[in-house]
Amino acid sequence: MGRFVLRRLFASFVTLFLASIVVFALVRAVPGDIVQQMMGQMGGTEGEATLRRFFGIDQPAHIQYVKWLGTVLQGDLGT
């Protein structure tokens, strides 16, 4: 019985992990990004670089995922 529960727990964690990767990828797959939407046609490269750094978009995807997962686990689902 204990072995069954452990297998189910492990399968649940794997499923949650894979679901989080899918959600993260879908959110990032939207065309454009928040900086382009905020700056519009008035954007300059310096302002865009500052905003990308502020939002963390300038970092590699795996770093963005770890930070995103940390905020989600703390209950911060965004606004």
Secondary structure as GFF3:
##gff-version 3
##sequence-region A 1 79
A	DSSP	alpha_helix	2	28	.	.	.	ID=ss1
A	DSSP	alpha_helix	34	39	.	.	.	ID=ss2
A	DSSP	three_ten_helix	40	42	.	.	.	ID=ss3
A	DSSP	alpha_helix	45	55	.	.	.	ID=ss4
A	DSSP	alpha_helix	61	73	.	.	.	ID=ss5
###
